[in-house]
Amino acid sequence: MTTAWAYASPIEKGWYYLHRLICAAVLLFLIAPILAIIPLSFNSVPFFTYPMPGLSLRWYEEFFLTVRWQGALYNSVLIAVSVTFLSTALGTLAALGLSRADFPWRAAVMSLLISPMIVPVVITASSLYFFFANIGLLNSYTGVILAHTTLATPFVVIAVTATLMGFDYSLVRAAAGLGASPLTVFFKIMLPLILPGVISGALFAFISSFDEVVIALFISGPEQRTLPKVMVSGIREQISPTLTAAATVLIMVSIAMLTSVELLRRRSQRLRGISNA
């Protein structure tokens, strides 16, 4: 790379730096709203204004200490954790089935499983609303959890399927040949090797449920108000700087999740002997 760069023409070097500059400008355009929101959460006055007259933690105190926001945060965590366990179990089982060489109609089944990621969420939400209304699951934790699981499961399927693409099935055949039961083979051989993919899918499932708002607006009731739903209601009713504190918390959770996914991806590559170079 160094030798090739040394012999590159000025035009090639110019295009290289121009490409980097355009990428940096696009990245700045995408993250500029986030960079603007985070400082406002420390504003000392109840106005969205720059420059800020002072710094304060009053909006974080209101977010973490008031019943309204704490109840919403509790609901979001409870629902997201339940969705994570349910979607991880269903998505992992689906990925294991799809990874079998003799699985019929694999492409069609895979397309069906990931369709919630393709269909606009408002269509999914309205369909679930009418379906749950007929079976009595509206305004219930069960209904919200099942609805969010519909959206979260495809993330697990994709993550685990990608991990299984590099899995050495000769290990499974060797363990089975030595007399190990299918459950022993799965928990002792397969699961430790595909665990990074499973955890990555679980993290995506958690964040997809934790940040989801459209389905929550359709399915949940007053007792199931999630954090994003309370934020939307706050924008409609009264714009408070507490919204910026809540948004900052969501941003930090998302960054932590994405960092964990990247670390798990690198660990998965090391387990499979793939170089990062």
C-alpha positions as CSV (number, residue, x, y, z in Angstrom):
1,M,0.0,0.0,0.0
2,T,2.8,2.4,0.9
3,T,4.7,1.6,-2.3
4,A,1.6,2.0,-4.5
5,W,0.8,5.3,-2.8
6,A,4.3,6.6,-3.4
7,Y,3.9,6.0,-7.2
8,A,0.3,7.4,-7.3
9,S,-0.2,10.4,-9.5
10,P,-1.3,13.8,-8.1
11,I,-4.8,13.3,-9.7
12,E,-5.2,10.0,-8.0
13,K,-4.1,11.5,-4.7
14,G,-6.5,14.4,-5.2
15,W,-9.5,12.0,-5.9
16,Y,-8.5,10.0,-2.8
17,Y,-8.6,13.1,-0.5
18,L,-11.8,14.4,-2.2
19,H,-13.5,11.0,-1.5
20,R,-12.4,11.2,2.2
21,L,-13.6,14.8,2.4
22,I,-17.1,13.9,1.0
23,C,-17.4,10.9,3.3
24,A,-16.5,13.1,6.3
25,A,-19.1,15.7,5.2
26,V,-21.8,13.1,4.9
27,L,-20.9,11.6,8.3
28,L,-21.0,15.1,9.9
29,F,-24.4,15.8,8.3
30,L,-25.8,12.5,9.7
31,I,-24.5,13.0,13.3
32,A,-24.9,16.8,13.5
33,P,-28.4,16.5,15.1
34,I,-27.0,14.2,17.8
35,L,-24.1,16.5,18.4
36,A,-26.7,19.3,18.9
37,I,-29.0,17.4,21.2
38,I,-26.5,16.2,23.8
39,P,-25.2,19.6,24.9
40,L,-28.8,20.9,25.2
41,S,-29.5,18.2,27.8
42,F,-27.2,20.1,30.2
43,N,-28.9,23.5,29.6
44,S,-29.8,25.4,32.8
45,V,-32.9,27.0,31.3
46,P,-36.1,25.4,29.9
47,F,-35.4,26.7,26.4
48,F,-33.7,25.1,23.4
49,T,-31.2,27.9,22.8
50,Y,-27.5,28.4,21.9
51,P,-25.4,29.7,23.4
52,M,-26.5,28.1,26.7
53,P,-26.5,30.5,29.6
54,G,-25.3,27.8,32.0
55,L,-24.9,24.1,32.7
56,S,-27.2,22.0,34.9
57,L,-28.2,18.4,35.6
58,R,-31.8,19.4,36.5
59,W,-33.2,17.6,33.4
60,Y,-31.4,14.4,34.2
61,E,-32.8,14.7,37.8
62,E,-36.3,15.0,36.4
63,F,-35.7,12.1,34.1
64,F,-34.4,9.7,36.7
65,L,-36.4,10.9,39.7
66,T,-40.0,11.6,38.5
67,V,-42.7,8.9,38.4
68,R,-43.7,9.5,34.8
69,W,-40.3,9.0,33.3
70,Q,-39.2,6.3,35.6
71,G,-42.4,4.3,34.9
72,A,-41.8,4.7,31.2
73,L,-38.1,3.6,31.6
74,Y,-39.2,0.6,33.6
75,N,-41.8,-0.5,31.0
76,S,-39.2,-0.1,28.2
77,V,-36.6,-2.2,30.0
78,L,-39.1,-4.8,31.0
79,I,-40.6,-5.2,27.5
80,A,-37.2,-5.1,25.8
81,V,-35.7,-7.7,28.1
82,S,-38.7,-10.0,27.5
83,V,-38.5,-9.4,23.8
84,T,-34.8,-10.2,23.8
85,F,-35.2,-13.6,25.4
86,L,-38.2,-14.6,23.3
87,S,-36.8,-13.4,20.0
88,T,-33.3,-14.8,20.7
89,A,-34.8,-18.3,21.3
90,L,-37.1,-18.2,18.2
91,G,-34.5,-16.6,16.0
92,T,-31.7,-19.0,17.0
93,L,-33.9,-22.0,16.4
94,A,-35.0,-20.6,13.0
95,A,-31.4,-20.0,12.0
96,L,-30.4,-23.5,13.0
97,G,-33.1,-24.9,10.9
98,L,-32.3,-22.7,7.9
99,S,-28.6,-23.7,8.1
100,R,-29.4,-27.4,7.4
101,A,-28.4,-28.4,3.9
102,D,-31.7,-30.4,3.3
103,F,-34.0,-27.6,4.5
104,P,-36.7,-27.2,1.8
105,W,-37.7,-23.8,0.4
106,R,-34.9,-22.1,2.3
107,A,-35.0,-18.8,0.4
108,A,-38.8,-18.5,0.6
109,V,-38.8,-19.2,4.4
110,M,-35.9,-16.8,4.9
111,S,-37.7,-14.1,3.0
112,L,-40.8,-14.6,5.1
113,L,-38.9,-14.5,8.4
114,I,-37.2,-11.2,7.5
115,S,-40.3,-9.6,6.0
116,P,-41.0,-7.5,9.1
117,M,-37.7,-5.6,8.4
118,I,-38.9,-4.8,4.8
119,V,-42.6,-4.0,5.3
120,P,-43.1,-0.4,6.6
121,V,-43.6,-0.5,10.4
122,V,-46.8,1.4,10.3
123,I,-48.4,-1.3,8.1
124,T,-47.2,-4.0,10.6
125,A,-48.5,-1.9,13.5
126,S,-52.0,-1.4,12.0
127,S,-52.2,-5.1,11.1
128,L,-51.2,-6.2,14.6
129,Y,-53.7,-3.7,16.0
130,F,-56.7,-5.3,14.2
131,F,-55.4,-8.8,14.9
132,F,-54.8,-8.2,18.6
133,A,-58.1,-6.4,19.0
134,N,-59.9,-9.6,17.9
135,I,-58.1,-11.8,20.4
136,G,-58.0,-9.3,23.3
137,L,-54.3,-8.4,23.5
138,L,-54.6,-4.7,23.0
139,N,-53.4,-2.5,26.0
140,S,-51.5,-5.4,27.5
141,Y,-47.8,-6.2,28.2
142,T,-48.3,-9.5,26.3
143,G,-49.5,-7.8,23.2
144,V,-46.6,-5.3,23.2
145,I,-44.0,-8.0,23.8
146,L,-45.4,-10.2,21.0
147,A,-45.6,-7.3,18.6
148,H,-42.0,-6.2,19.4
149,T,-40.9,-9.8,19.0
150,T,-42.2,-9.8,15.5
151,L,-39.9,-6.9,14.6
152,A,-36.9,-8.2,16.7
153,T,-36.7,-11.8,15.6
154,P,-35.4,-11.1,12.1
155,F,-32.3,-9.4,13.6
156,V,-31.5,-12.6,15.5
157,V,-32.1,-14.8,12.4
158,I,-29.7,-12.7,10.3
159,A,-27.0,-12.5,13.0
160,V,-27.0,-16.2,13.8
161,T,-27.3,-17.3,10.2
162,A,-24.3,-15.2,9.3
163,T,-22.3,-16.9,12.2
164,L,-23.4,-20.3,11.1
165,M,-22.0,-19.7,7.6
166,G,-18.5,-20.2,8.9
167,F,-19.4,-23.0,11.3
168,D,-17.5,-26.3,10.8
169,Y,-20.2,-29.0,10.9
170,S,-17.6,-31.8,11.0
171,L,-17.4,-31.0,14.7
172,V,-21.0,-31.9,15.1
173,R,-20.7,-35.1,13.2
174,A,-17.6,-36.1,15.2
175,A,-19.5,-35.4,18.5
176,A,-22.5,-37.4,17.3
177,G,-20.2,-40.2,16.2
178,L,-18.8,-40.4,19.7
179,G,-22.3,-40.9,21.1
180,A,-23.2,-37.4,22.2
181,S,-26.9,-36.5,22.3
182,P,-28.3,-33.7,20.1
183,L,-28.7,-31.5,23.2
184,T,-25.2,-32.2,24.3
185,V,-23.8,-31.4,20.8
186,F,-25.7,-28.1,20.8
187,F,-24.8,-26.8,24.2
188,K,-21.2,-28.2,24.3
189,I,-20.1,-27.8,20.6
190,M,-22.4,-25.4,18.6
191,L,-23.5,-22.8,21.2
192,P,-20.0,-21.8,22.4
193,L,-18.9,-21.2,18.8
194,I,-22.0,-19.3,17.6
195,L,-22.4,-17.5,20.9
196,P,-21.0,-14.2,19.6
197,G,-23.6,-14.2,16.8
198,V,-26.4,-15.1,19.2
199,I,-25.4,-12.3,21.6
200,S,-25.2,-9.8,18.7
201,G,-28.7,-10.7,17.6
202,A,-29.9,-10.4,21.2
203,L,-28.4,-6.9,21.5
204,F,-30.0,-5.8,18.2
205,A,-33.3,-7.3,19.4
206,F,-33.1,-5.4,22.7
207,I,-32.3,-2.0,21.0
208,S,-35.0,-2.5,18.3
209,S,-37.6,-3.0,21.1
210,F,-36.2,-0.4,23.4
211,D,-36.3,2.3,20.7
212,E,-39.5,1.3,19.0
213,V,-42.4,3.8,19.1
214,V,-44.9,3.2,16.2
215,I,-46.1,-0.2,17.4
216,A,-46.2,1.1,21.0
217,L,-48.5,3.9,19.9
218,F,-50.9,1.3,18.3
219,I,-50.8,-1.6,20.8
220,S,-49.9,-0.3,24.3
221,G,-52.3,1.4,26.7
222,P,-51.7,3.9,29.6
223,E,-50.2,1.2,31.8
224,Q,-47.7,0.1,29.1
225,R,-46.3,3.6,28.2
226,T,-42.8,3.0,27.0
227,L,-40.0,5.6,27.0
228,P,-40.2,6.5,23.2
229,K,-44.0,6.8,23.6
230,V,-43.7,9.2,26.5
231,M,-41.2,11.2,24.4
232,V,-43.6,11.5,21.5
233,S,-46.4,12.5,23.8
234,G,-44.1,15.1,25.4
235,I,-43.3,16.6,22.0
236,R,-47.1,16.9,21.3
237,E,-48.1,18.2,24.6
238,Q,-45.2,20.2,26.1
239,I,-41.7,20.5,24.8
240,S,-39.5,20.1,27.8
241,P,-35.7,19.9,28.0
242,T,-36.2,16.6,29.8
243,L,-36.7,15.2,26.3
244,T,-33.1,16.0,25.5
245,A,-32.0,14.1,28.6
246,A,-34.1,11.1,27.6
247,A,-32.7,11.3,24.0
248,T,-29.2,11.4,25.3
249,V,-29.8,8.3,27.5
250,L,-31.1,6.5,24.4
251,I,-28.1,7.6,22.4
252,M,-25.7,6.3,25.0
253,V,-27.6,2.9,25.2
254,S,-27.4,2.6,21.4
255,I,-23.7,3.4,21.4
256,A,-23.0,0.9,24.1
257,M,-24.9,-1.8,22.2
258,L,-23.2,-1.1,18.9
259,T,-19.8,-1.1,20.6
260,S,-20.7,-4.5,22.2
261,V,-21.7,-5.9,18.8
262,E,-18.4,-4.8,17.2
263,L,-16.4,-6.4,20.0
264,L,-18.4,-9.6,19.6
265,R,-17.9,-9.5,15.8
266,R,-14.1,-9.4,16.3
267,R,-14.3,-12.2,18.9
268,S,-16.3,-14.3,16.4
269,Q,-13.6,-13.7,13.7
270,R,-10.9,-14.7,16.1
271,L,-12.8,-17.9,17.0
272,R,-13.1,-18.8,13.3
273,G,-9.5,-17.8,12.6
274,I,-10.3,-14.9,10.4
275,S,-7.9,-12.0,10.3
276,N,-9.0,-8.4,10.6
277,A,-6.5,-7.3,8.1
